């Protein structure tokens, strides 16, 4: 994973009040819970006393209680009570649970994966989705691969006519013009990769090189916001958003959302959103069947693959990913 980044790891609704949730993300076992004000805490799912999972415990006010011996830890990871020592005893500082900075925005829970900072960069998001007219519906799916492979699949403009030959790839548009790319640098190390492409039927013509394509006059067709959020512009009033939540080095949880402002009547809107979600799941399953077979599980810039001009977005993603990892290492 790229260090020193905000990663979206869960939907807000997955962490309910007074109910700790244990998940594996970033290769670590984590527990998430809400305090009496509804604020989310994310901590290592491990009591430092005897190694029990805190997610098996319960919430008491603004603390999580270990189910084994009743040790209580607050949202900063500090131990407030060791029952065996008595309520007036001050717990030793060694009883501390590793706690991650958390932000909750856009119905998503983000954690900061990296070195602590006094000032953190903005949450990764696409401002174009802030229109209050949008509603969304989410589906989840577990992929058995590294999250970088899942991301690259959504940047791959070459595969559509083959993997999705009977859905979004109908028409046999196998020829790839471009693709044209532009990297947008935001605050700190935040980057957005914008992609324009034009697939066509092969009639014997050569593809148009990226540098020969006209300057884009509209929004990108695809956008990827490092480290793990992607958007597909199907139209001004219809988008697909995917969060690639890393479970570990060989597993990814996909959160696939359809945003739309086409249908506004509540009942019809729910039907439209649900039908769209089913369609997205069918398309996503077509991708999954192929992508989980890729080896090695994790992509790198140089892993022996023989790439072509149409793979430009994947190459750029790998370059930028390696640069961000290298930059984070220099900070240490």
C-alpha positions as CSV (number, residue, x, y, z in Angstrom):
1,X,0.0,0.0,0.0
2,X,1.1,3.6,-0.5
3,X,1.9,5.0,3.0
4,X,0.8,8.5,4.2
5,X,-2.6,8.4,2.5
6,X,-6.3,8.5,3.5
7,X,-7.9,5.2,2.5
8,X,-11.6,4.7,2.4
9,X,-12.1,1.3,4.1
10,X,-15.8,1.0,5.0
11,X,-19.2,2.5,4.5
12,X,-20.5,4.5,7.4
13,X,-23.6,2.3,7.8
14,X,-21.3,-0.7,8.5
15,X,-20.3,0.7,11.9
16,X,-23.4,0.9,14.1
17,X,-23.9,2.5,17.5
18,X,-22.8,0.4,20.5
19,X,-21.6,-2.4,18.3
20,X,-17.9,-2.8,17.6
21,X,-17.0,-4.1,14.2
22,X,-13.9,-6.2,13.4
23,X,-12.4,-6.1,9.9
24,X,-9.2,-6.8,8.2
25,X,-7.9,-3.8,6.2
26,X,-4.4,-2.9,5.0
27,X,-3.3,-6.4,6.2
28,X,-4.2,-5.5,9.8
29,X,-7.0,-6.7,12.1
30,X,-8.9,-3.5,13.1
31,X,-11.9,-2.7,15.3
32,X,-14.1,0.2,14.6
33,X,-16.7,1.6,17.0
34,X,-18.8,4.7,17.8
35,X,-18.7,6.6,21.1
36,X,-21.7,8.2,22.8
37,X,-21.6,11.1,20.3
38,X,-21.5,8.8,17.3
39,X,-17.8,9.6,16.5
40,X,-16.0,6.7,14.9
41,X,-12.8,5.2,16.3
42,X,-10.5,2.8,14.5
43,X,-8.0,0.8,16.5
44,X,-5.9,-2.4,16.4
45,X,-8.2,-5.3,17.2
46,X,-6.0,-6.5,20.0
47,X,-6.1,-6.0,23.7
48,X,-2.4,-5.5,24.9
49,X,-3.1,-7.4,28.1
50,X,-3.7,-11.0,26.7
51,X,-4.1,-10.6,23.0
52,X,-7.9,-10.9,22.8
53,X,-9.9,-9.3,19.9
54,X,-11.6,-6.1,21.2
55,X,-14.2,-6.5,18.5
56,X,-15.7,-9.3,20.6
57,X,-16.2,-6.8,23.5
58,X,-18.8,-4.1,24.0
59,X,-19.1,-0.3,24.1
60,X,-19.4,1.4,27.5
61,X,-20.0,5.1,27.0
62,X,-16.9,6.4,25.3
63,X,-14.8,3.3,25.8
64,X,-14.5,-0.2,24.4
65,X,-14.4,-3.0,26.9
66,X,-12.2,-6.1,26.4
67,X,-14.4,-9.2,26.7
68,X,-11.8,-11.2,28.6
69,X,-10.9,-9.2,31.7
70,X,-12.9,-6.0,31.3
71,X,-10.0,-3.6,30.5
72,X,-11.5,-0.3,29.1
73,X,-9.9,1.8,26.3
74,X,-11.0,5.2,25.1
75,X,-11.0,6.7,21.6
76,X,-7.3,7.7,21.9
77,X,-6.3,4.1,22.8
78,X,-5.6,4.9,26.5
79,X,-6.7,2.4,29.1
80,X,-9.2,4.0,31.6
81,X,-9.8,1.0,33.8
82,X,-8.3,-2.3,34.8
83,X,-11.0,-3.9,37.0
84,X,-8.7,-6.2,38.8
85,X,-6.6,-3.2,40.0
86,X,-9.6,-1.3,41.3
87,X,-11.5,1.7,39.9
88,X,-9.2,4.2,41.7
89,X,-6.0,2.7,40.3
90,X,-4.3,4.5,37.4
91,X,-3.6,2.1,34.6
92,X,0.0,1.9,33.4
93,X,0.6,3.7,30.1
94,X,1.9,0.5,28.6
95,X,-1.7,-0.6,28.2
96,X,-2.4,1.4,25.1
97,X,-4.2,0.4,21.9
98,X,-2.8,1.6,18.5
99,X,-5.3,4.1,17.2
100,X,-5.6,5.5,13.6
101,X,-6.8,8.9,12.6
102,X,-10.3,8.7,11.2
103,X,-12.5,10.8,9.0
104,X,-16.1,10.1,8.1
105,X,-17.4,11.8,4.9
106,X,-19.6,11.0,2.0
107,X,-21.0,8.0,3.9
108,X,-17.5,6.5,3.9
109,X,-15.0,5.9,6.7
110,X,-11.4,6.8,5.9
111,X,-8.3,6.0,8.0
112,X,-4.9,7.6,7.7
113,X,-2.3,5.0,6.8
114,X,1.1,6.4,7.7
115,X,3.1,8.7,10.0
116,X,1.1,10.9,12.4
117,X,0.9,14.6,11.3
118,X,-0.2,17.8,12.9
119,X,-2.0,18.8,9.6
120,X,-3.5,16.2,7.3
121,X,-4.3,16.5,3.6
122,X,-7.9,16.6,2.4
123,X,-10.0,13.5,2.1
124,X,-9.8,12.0,-1.4
125,X,-13.0,12.7,-3.2
126,X,-14.5,13.9,-6.5
127,X,-16.0,17.3,-6.1
128,X,-18.3,16.7,-9.0
129,X,-20.3,14.3,-6.8
130,X,-21.2,16.9,-4.3
131,X,-24.4,17.8,-6.1
132,X,-27.2,17.2,-3.6
133,X,-29.4,15.9,-6.4
134,X,-27.4,12.7,-6.6
135,X,-28.6,9.6,-4.8
136,X,-26.6,6.4,-4.7
137,X,-26.9,2.7,-4.1
138,X,-23.9,0.5,-3.0
139,X,-23.0,-3.1,-3.7
140,X,-20.0,-4.9,-2.2
141,X,-17.9,-7.7,-3.6
142,X,-14.8,-9.5,-2.3
143,X,-12.0,-10.0,-4.9
144,X,-9.2,-12.4,-4.2
145,X,-6.4,-10.2,-5.5
146,X,-4.2,-7.2,-4.6
147,X,-6.1,-3.9,-4.7
148,X,-3.7,-2.6,-7.3
149,X,-4.9,-5.2,-9.8
150,X,-8.5,-4.3,-9.2
151,X,-7.7,-0.6,-9.8
152,X,-5.8,-1.3,-13.0
153,X,-8.8,-3.2,-14.3
154,X,-10.8,0.0,-14.1
155,X,-8.1,1.9,-15.9
156,X,-7.9,-0.7,-18.7
157,X,-9.5,0.6,-21.9
158,X,-8.3,-2.4,-24.0
159,X,-10.3,-5.2,-22.4
160,X,-13.8,-3.9,-22.8
161,X,-14.7,-5.5,-26.1
162,X,-13.5,-8.9,-24.9
163,X,-14.4,-9.2,-21.2
164,X,-17.7,-7.4,-21.7
165,X,-18.5,-8.5,-25.2
166,X,-22.2,-9.0,-24.4
167,X,-22.7,-6.0,-22.1
168,X,-20.9,-2.6,-22.2
169,X,-18.4,-3.9,-24.8
170,X,-20.9,-4.8,-27.5
171,X,-20.0,-3.5,-31.0
172,X,-16.6,-5.0,-31.3
173,X,-14.8,-1.7,-30.8
174,X,-11.4,-3.4,-30.3
175,X,-9.2,-0.5,-31.7
176,X,-8.0,1.9,-29.0
177,X,-7.4,5.6,-29.9
178,X,-5.1,7.3,-27.3
179,X,-5.8,7.1,-24.5
180,X,-5.1,10.7,-23.4
181,X,-4.2,11.4,-19.8
182,X,-3.8,14.3,-17.5
183,X,-2.6,14.2,-13.9
184,X,-4.1,16.7,-11.5
185,X,-2.0,17.4,-8.4
186,X,-4.0,18.5,-5.4
187,X,-2.9,19.3,-1.8
188,X,0.1,17.4,-0.5
189,X,0.6,14.1,-2.2
190,X,-3.0,13.9,-3.5
191,X,-3.3,13.0,-7.2
192,X,-6.1,12.5,-9.7
193,X,-5.5,10.6,-12.9
194,X,-7.9,11.9,-15.6
195,X,-8.4,9.7,-18.7
196,X,-10.0,10.3,-22.1
197,X,-10.2,7.5,-24.7
198,X,-12.0,6.5,-27.9
199,X,-12.5,2.9,-28.9
200,X,-13.4,2.2,-32.5
201,X,-14.2,-0.7,-34.8
202,X,-11.0,-1.9,-36.6
203,X,-11.5,-1.3,-40.3
204,X,-7.8,-1.5,-41.1
205,X,-6.9,2.0,-39.8
206,X,-4.1,2.6,-37.3
207,X,-5.0,3.8,-33.8
208,X,-4.6,7.6,-33.2
209,X,-1.7,8.2,-30.9
210,X,-2.4,9.9,-27.6
211,X,-0.4,13.0,-28.6
212,X,-2.3,13.3,-31.8
213,X,-5.7,13.2,-30.2
214,X,-7.5,16.6,-30.0
215,X,-7.4,18.5,-26.7
216,X,-10.3,17.3,-24.5
217,X,-13.3,19.7,-24.4
218,X,-15.3,17.9,-21.8
219,X,-14.9,16.1,-18.5
220,X,-12.7,12.9,-18.3
221,X,-14.4,9.6,-19.0
222,X,-12.5,7.9,-16.2
223,X,-10.9,9.4,-13.1
224,X,-8.8,7.8,-10.4
225,X,-8.1,9.5,-7.1
226,X,-5.1,8.1,-5.3
227,X,-4.9,6.0,-3.3
228,X,-8.1,4.0,-3.9
229,X,-11.2,5.7,-5.4
230,X,-12.3,5.6,-9.1
231,X,-15.1,7.3,-11.0
232,X,-16.6,6.6,-14.4
233,X,-18.5,9.5,-16.0
234,X,-21.4,7.9,-17.8
235,X,-23.1,11.3,-18.0
236,X,-23.5,14.5,-16.0
237,X,-26.4,12.8,-14.1
238,X,-25.0,9.3,-13.9
239,X,-21.7,8.0,-12.5
240,X,-20.1,4.9,-11.2
241,X,-17.8,5.2,-8.1
242,X,-15.7,2.3,-6.8
243,X,-13.7,2.2,-3.6
244,X,-11.0,-0.4,-3.6
245,X,-10.5,-1.2,0.1
246,X,-7.4,-3.3,0.7
247,X,-8.0,-6.2,2.9
248,X,-4.5,-7.6,2.6
249,X,-1.9,-8.3,-0.1
250,X,-4.2,-10.9,-1.8
251,X,-7.7,-9.6,-1.1
252,X,-9.8,-6.5,-1.9
253,X,-13.3,-5.4,-0.8
254,X,-14.9,-3.6,-3.7
255,X,-17.6,-0.9,-2.9
256,X,-19.4,-0.1,-6.1
257,X,-21.8,2.8,-6.1
258,X,-24.1,4.2,-8.8
259,X,-24.8,7.9,-8.4
260,X,-27.7,9.3,-10.4
261,X,-29.9,12.3,-10.5
262,X,-32.1,11.1,-13.4
263,X,-35.0,9.7,-11.4
264,X,-36.2,11.8,-8.4
265,X,-39.5,10.3,-7.3
266,X,-38.6,8.3,-4.2
267,X,-40.2,4.9,-5.1
268,X,-39.1,5.0,-8.7
269,X,-35.7,6.3,-7.7
270,X,-35.1,3.2,-5.4
271,X,-36.1,0.9,-8.2
272,X,-33.9,2.6,-10.7
273,X,-30.9,2.5,-8.3
274,X,-31.5,-1.1,-7.5
275,X,-31.7,-2.1,-11.2
276,X,-28.5,-0.1,-11.9
277,X,-26.8,-1.9,-9.0
278,X,-27.7,-5.3,-10.4
279,X,-26.4,-4.3,-13.8
280,X,-23.1,-3.1,-12.3
281,X,-22.7,-6.4,-10.4
282,X,-23.1,-8.3,-13.7
283,X,-20.4,-6.2,-15.4
284,X,-18.2,-6.4,-12.3
285,X,-18.5,-10.2,-12.2
286,X,-17.3,-10.4,-15.8
287,X,-14.2,-8.4,-14.7
288,X,-13.6,-10.5,-11.6
289,X,-13.6,-13.8,-13.4
290,X,-10.5,-12.7,-15.4
291,X,-8.7,-10.3,-13.1
292,X,-8.4,-12.7,-10.1
293,X,-6.3,-15.0,-12.3
294,X,-3.5,-12.4,-12.9
295,X,-0.1,-13.2,-11.6
296,X,1.7,-11.9,-9.7
297,X,-1.1,-10.8,-7.4
298,X,0.4,-7.4,-6.9
299,X,1.3,-5.1,-9.8
300,X,4.5,-3.2,-10.1
301,X,6.0,-1.0,-12.8
302,X,8.4,-3.8,-13.9
303,X,7.0,-7.3,-13.5
304,X,7.8,-8.7,-17.0
305,X,4.5,-7.7,-18.6
306,X,4.7,-6.6,-22.3
307,X,2.6,-3.5,-22.4
308,X,1.1,-1.6,-25.4
309,X,0.1,2.0,-26.1
310,X,-3.5,1.3,-25.0
311,X,-2.1,0.4,-21.5
312,X,-1.0,4.0,-21.0
313,X,-3.3,4.6,-18.0
314,X,-2.0,1.5,-16.3
315,X,1.6,2.5,-16.9
316,X,0.9,6.0,-15.5
317,X,-0.8,4.6,-12.4
318,X,2.2,2.3,-11.7
319,X,4.7,5.2,-12.1
320,X,2.7,7.5,-9.8
321,X,2.2,4.7,-7.3
322,X,5.9,3.9,-7.1
323,X,6.7,7.7,-6.9
324,X,4.3,8.1,-3.9
325,X,5.8,5.1,-2.1
326,X,9.3,6.4,-2.7
327,X,8.4,9.9,-1.5
328,X,6.9,8.4,1.7
329,X,10.1,6.5,2.4
330,X,12.2,9.7,2.1
331,X,10.0,11.3,4.7
332,X,11.2,8.8,7.3
